[in-house]
Amino acid sequence: MMMLRMFLASLCLAPQVHACDLALALAVDVSGSVDSDEYRIQMDGLSAGLRDPIVSEALVRGQARLMLVQWTGSSRQRITIPWTRIDSFATLDRFADNVAADPRVWRNFSTAIGEALEMTVASFDEVSECKRHLIDLSGDGVSNEGIEPATLHGKLRDRGVTVNAIAIEESEPDLTAYFFENVIVGEGAFVVSAAGFADYPERIRKKLLREVTQQTADLKQPLR
């Protein structure tokens, strides 16, 4: 009995391990169709969305890992903010500040969605302990260079990585349908539509809410 009590006491004194609920890679389109003002709208909107009270609460409670990727044409994808453990609101605020201040890497190149996904999925090896692996990809055009994104669906499923997307339909009104058919993959994957860049901040906030709170019912339909 004494040994049992000592064992139970040791469990109570053992350090608590905080499991990571979500590893979320934020992949932002910086192709030539995105001008400097539109780039700023994306980064400021994403930063504000991360600070939403419900989003931030879920990220901190879930000990989430966040990463930022800028992507454009073939061979031009870069992790500009590496995986960051969100273990406090202060850490989340610093990450959001870094997103808002992240300098643009490229300006005048094509749209290689498949290569953006291929590069990003490889990075999840670093956060294998997280329960959910998710790529949040934004874009304002169809893939016109490099690997076709649909050919990666099998690899993404095998790796347990879900891809959601926000379609910015500034100049391509059928972009949501294209993303739905060719880009998103995984259980509960979905597309959010923004009529233009002006709508991006509110749409990305709602998208993050949906992702971090793990709402999985009927997510295969685009949000309008």
BALONU-316195 format. One record per residue (C-alpha): x, y, z; residue in one letter. Coordinates in pm, 1 decimal. Example, Ala and Ser with C-alpha at 12.3 -4.5 7.8 and 13.67 -1.06 7.14 Angstrom:
<nodes>
<node <1230.0; -450.0; 780.0>; "A">
<node <1367.0; -106.0; 714.0>; "S">
</nodes>
This chain:
<nodes>
<node <0.0; 0.0; 0.0>; "M">
<node <284.0; 237.4; 85.8>; "M">
<node <447.4; 170.9; -252.1>; "M">
<node <118.0; 239.5; -430.2>; "L">
<node <78.3; 571.1; -248.3>; "R">
<node <433.1; 670.9; -338.0>; "M">
<node <369.7; 580.6; -703.1>; "F">
<node <49.5; 787.0; -716.2>; "L">
<node <224.8; 1078.4; -549.9>; "A">
<node <501.9; 1066.0; -806.9>; "S">
<node <243.1; 1090.2; -1085.2>; "L">
<node <96.3; 1400.8; -926.9>; "C">
<node <438.7; 1561.1; -902.0>; "L">
<node <546.7; 1469.9; -1254.2>; "A">
<node <566.7; 1759.9; -1498.8>; "P">
<node <259.3; 1795.9; -1717.8>; "Q">
<node <312.9; 1738.6; -2088.0>; "V">
<node <107.1; 1975.8; -2301.6>; "H">
<node <1.5; 1804.3; -2621.1>; "A">
<node <-6.9; 1997.9; -2945.6>; "C">
<node <-354.8; 1993.1; -3095.1>; "D">
<node <-281.7; 2167.0; -3427.1>; "L">
<node <12.1; 2235.2; -3657.7>; "A">
<node <-102.6; 2508.5; -3896.7>; "L">
<node <104.0; 2624.9; -4194.1>; "A">
<node <-13.7; 2960.3; -4330.0>; "L">
<node <74.1; 2972.9; -4701.3>; "A">
<node <35.3; 3320.8; -4853.1>; "V">
<node <23.8; 3396.5; -5226.6>; "D">
<node <284.4; 3657.0; -5331.6>; "V">
<node <264.1; 3597.9; -5708.1>; "S">
<node <277.9; 3874.7; -5967.3>; "G">
<node <-100.3; 3926.3; -5962.7>; "S">
<node <-75.4; 4045.8; -5600.0>; "V">
<node <29.0; 4411.2; -5579.6>; "D">
<node <195.0; 4574.0; -5279.5>; "S">
<node <-131.7; 4698.4; -5129.2>; "D">
<node <-291.5; 4355.0; -5166.4>; "E">
<node <9.6; 4192.7; -5005.3>; "Y">
<node <-26.7; 4428.8; -4711.3>; "R">
<node <-399.2; 4351.4; -4683.2>; "I">
<node <-319.0; 3980.0; -4663.4>; "Q">
<node <-51.8; 4012.7; -4396.8>; "M">
<node <-239.8; 4264.0; -4182.8>; "D">
<node <-561.0; 4063.9; -4216.4>; "G">
<node <-389.0; 3739.6; -4120.5>; "L">
<node <-222.7; 3906.6; -3823.3>; "S">
<node <-556.6; 4046.3; -3704.3>; "A">
<node <-729.8; 3711.6; -3754.2>; "G">
<node <-476.3; 3536.1; -3532.6>; "L">
<node <-552.4; 3788.3; -3258.3>; "R">
<node <-927.0; 3721.6; -3265.5>; "D">
<node <-1022.0; 3632.4; -2905.0>; "P">
<node <-1167.8; 3292.5; -2991.2>; "I">
<node <-889.3; 3205.5; -3234.6>; "V">
<node <-613.5; 3308.3; -2995.2>; "S">
<node <-774.3; 3123.3; -2704.3>; "E">
<node <-797.8; 2802.5; -2907.9>; "A">
<node <-438.9; 2829.8; -3034.2>; "L">
<node <-293.4; 2885.2; -2687.3>; "V">
<node <-505.1; 2616.2; -2520.5>; "R">
<node <-413.6; 2372.1; -2795.0>; "G">
<node <-40.4; 2450.7; -2774.4>; "Q">
<node <-55.7; 2501.5; -3151.8>; "A">
<node <243.6; 2523.9; -3382.9>; "R">
<node <227.5; 2798.2; -3647.2>; "L">
<node <443.2; 2861.9; -3952.8>; "M">
<node <431.1; 3120.2; -4233.3>; "L">
<node <513.3; 3041.5; -4596.9>; "V">
<node <536.4; 3281.2; -4889.7>; "Q">
<node <486.3; 3117.8; -5228.1>; "W">
<node <468.9; 3208.8; -5596.2>; "T">
<node <616.5; 3039.4; -5908.6>; "G">
<node <824.3; 2725.9; -5952.0>; "S">
<node <1114.9; 2694.3; -5705.5>; "S">
<node <1000.0; 3009.2; -5527.2>; "R">
<node <851.8; 2901.5; -5196.2>; "Q">
<node <1004.1; 3000.8; -4865.7>; "R">
<node <933.3; 2949.7; -4496.9>; "I">
<node <965.6; 3305.9; -4370.1>; "T">
<node <857.9; 3235.4; -4011.0>; "I">
<node <949.4; 2882.8; -3890.0>; "P">
<node <735.5; 2660.9; -3670.7>; "W">
<node <656.2; 2846.1; -3350.2>; "T">
<node <503.0; 2690.5; -3040.2>; "R">
<node <208.6; 2902.2; -2925.5>; "I">
<node <233.1; 2843.9; -2551.7>; "D">
<node <107.2; 3185.2; -2436.2>; "S">
<node <-81.7; 3489.7; -2557.0>; "F">
<node <246.2; 3681.6; -2554.6>; "A">
<node <397.6; 3427.3; -2794.4>; "T">
<node <94.3; 3452.9; -3019.6>; "L">
<node <115.7; 3832.7; -3019.8>; "D">
<node <481.7; 3815.6; -3121.5>; "R">
<node <399.6; 3572.5; -3400.6>; "F">
<node <118.4; 3798.6; -3524.5>; "A">
<node <353.6; 4098.8; -3510.4>; "D">
<node <607.5; 3906.5; -3716.8>; "N">
<node <342.0; 3817.4; -3974.7>; "V">
<node <241.5; 4182.4; -4012.5>; "A">
<node <606.2; 4287.0; -4049.1>; "A">
<node <714.0; 3998.5; -4274.4>; "D">
<node <891.5; 4148.4; -4579.4>; "P">
<node <777.4; 4030.3; -4918.7>; "R">
<node <1025.7; 3791.9; -5082.8>; "V">
<node <908.2; 3793.9; -5448.9>; "W">
<node <692.7; 4021.8; -5664.8>; "R">
<node <671.0; 3926.0; -6033.5>; "N">
<node <639.9; 3551.4; -6073.7>; "F">
<node <378.9; 3289.4; -6165.3>; "S">
<node <145.9; 3075.0; -5953.3>; "T">
<node <276.3; 2728.8; -5860.8>; "A">
<node <25.7; 2597.4; -5606.2>; "I">
<node <144.0; 2236.7; -5636.3>; "G">
<node <502.1; 2326.2; -5552.1>; "E">
<node <384.7; 2539.0; -5259.1>; "A">
<node <198.6; 2237.7; -5119.4>; "L">
<node <487.5; 1998.2; -5184.6>; "E">
<node <739.2; 2218.0; -5004.6>; "M">
<node <505.7; 2288.5; -4714.5>; "T">
<node <399.4; 1928.8; -4650.9>; "V">
<node <763.0; 1823.9; -4604.0>; "A">
<node <794.1; 2063.7; -4309.1>; "S">
<node <539.4; 1870.3; -4101.3>; "F">
<node <808.1; 1618.9; -4005.7>; "D">
<node <917.4; 1879.2; -3750.2>; "E">
<node <576.3; 1882.3; -3579.2>; "V">
<node <482.1; 1515.7; -3596.9>; "S">
<node <365.0; 1523.6; -3234.1>; "E">
<node <67.0; 1744.7; -3320.2>; "C">
<node <-271.8; 1576.9; -3355.6>; "K">
<node <-385.3; 1771.1; -3663.0>; "R">
<node <-173.6; 1884.9; -3956.5>; "H">
<node <-322.5; 2161.5; -4169.2>; "L">
<node <-214.6; 2386.5; -4456.5>; "I">
<node <-411.3; 2710.4; -4490.4>; "D">
<node <-346.1; 2831.4; -4845.7>; "L">
<node <-457.3; 3166.5; -4984.9>; "S">
<node <-453.2; 3251.6; -5353.8>; "G">
<node <-601.9; 3477.5; -5619.7>; "D">
<node <-545.0; 3259.1; -5926.2>; "G">
<node <-526.3; 2907.6; -6063.8>; "V">
<node <-197.9; 2718.3; -6072.9>; "S">
<node <-23.1; 2798.4; -6401.3>; "N">
<node <324.6; 2658.1; -6345.0>; "E">
<node <493.1; 2351.3; -6200.5>; "G">
<node <325.1; 2049.4; -6040.9>; "I">
<node <-51.5; 2020.4; -6074.8>; "E">
<node <-187.4; 2048.5; -5717.5>; "P">
<node <-440.4; 1766.5; -5762.8>; "A">
<node <-157.9; 1517.5; -5825.2>; "T">
<node <-42.8; 1570.3; -5465.6>; "L">
<node <-372.4; 1468.7; -5304.1>; "H">
<node <-260.0; 1109.8; -5246.4>; "G">
<node <64.2; 1221.3; -5081.5>; "K">
<node <-117.6; 1472.2; -4862.0>; "L">
<node <-369.9; 1211.0; -4750.8>; "R">
<node <-93.2; 961.2; -4676.7>; "D">
<node <82.7; 1220.6; -4463.0>; "R">
<node <-239.5; 1307.3; -4279.9>; "G">
<node <-224.4; 1670.3; -4392.4>; "V">
<node <-547.7; 1858.6; -4464.3>; "T">
<node <-545.6; 2151.9; -4706.9>; "V">
<node <-801.3; 2431.9; -4676.2>; "N">
<node <-803.5; 2736.2; -4902.2>; "A">
<node <-924.5; 3092.4; -4929.9>; "I">
<node <-1006.6; 3190.1; -5288.5>; "A">
<node <-964.0; 3562.5; -5354.3>; "I">
<node <-1184.9; 3610.9; -5659.5>; "E">
<node <-1059.4; 3957.5; -5751.1>; "E">
<node <-1017.5; 3868.6; -6118.5>; "S">
<node <-1118.4; 3499.5; -6134.7>; "E">
<node <-1483.9; 3447.1; -6034.4>; "P">
<node <-1459.5; 3067.9; -6071.9>; "D">
<node <-1158.6; 3034.7; -5843.3>; "L">
<node <-1356.4; 2882.6; -5555.8>; "T">
<node <-1468.5; 2595.8; -5779.8>; "A">
<node <-1110.9; 2544.3; -5900.8>; "Y">
<node <-976.7; 2530.1; -5543.8>; "F">
<node <-1258.9; 2297.2; -5445.5>; "F">
<node <-1174.7; 2052.7; -5724.8>; "E">
<node <-796.2; 2078.8; -5737.6>; "N">
<node <-647.5; 2216.7; -5417.1>; "V">
<node <-828.3; 2120.9; -5098.2>; "I">
<node <-793.4; 1770.3; -4960.3>; "V">
<node <-852.2; 1582.0; -4636.8>; "G">
<node <-1135.9; 1511.5; -4399.2>; "E">
<node <-1350.8; 1822.4; -4357.0>; "G">
<node <-1148.2; 2026.8; -4609.6>; "A">
<node <-1317.4; 2346.8; -4725.2>; "F">
<node <-1283.7; 2662.7; -4934.3>; "V">
<node <-1367.4; 3014.6; -4819.4>; "V">
<node <-1449.7; 3271.6; -5087.8>; "S">
<node <-1348.9; 3637.8; -5080.6>; "A">
<node <-1492.8; 3857.6; -5355.5>; "A">
<node <-1171.6; 4059.8; -5354.4>; "G">
<node <-876.3; 4154.2; -5137.3>; "F">
<node <-1090.6; 4402.4; -4944.8>; "A">
<node <-1291.6; 4106.0; -4814.1>; "D">
<node <-983.6; 3906.8; -4717.7>; "Y">
<node <-943.1; 4019.4; -4352.7>; "P">
<node <-1295.1; 3920.2; -4248.9>; "E">
<node <-1292.4; 3598.1; -4450.3>; "R">
<node <-956.2; 3481.7; -4315.8>; "I">
<node <-1076.7; 3552.9; -3960.9>; "R">
<node <-1381.8; 3333.4; -4014.9>; "K">
<node <-1167.6; 3069.0; -4179.0>; "K">
<node <-929.2; 3056.9; -3883.3>; "L">
<node <-1225.3; 3033.9; -3645.3>; "L">
<node <-1354.3; 2734.6; -3835.5>; "R">
<node <-1015.1; 2564.6; -3842.8>; "E">
<node <-895.8; 2610.7; -3487.8>; "V">
<node <-1228.7; 2528.1; -3323.6>; "T">
<node <-1239.5; 2197.2; -3516.6>; "Q">
<node <-1587.9; 2236.9; -3659.5>; "Q">
<node <-1609.7; 1935.7; -3888.2>; "T">
<node <-1977.9; 1910.3; -3981.9>; "A">
<node <-2055.6; 1967.0; -4351.0>; "D">
<node <-1731.2; 2150.5; -4423.1>; "L">
<node <-1708.5; 2038.0; -4784.6>; "K">
<node <-1918.2; 2333.5; -4900.8>; "Q">
<node <-1766.3; 2675.8; -4977.0>; "P">
<node <-1840.3; 2952.2; -4727.4>; "L">
<node <-2025.9; 3241.1; -4885.3>; "R">
</nodes>
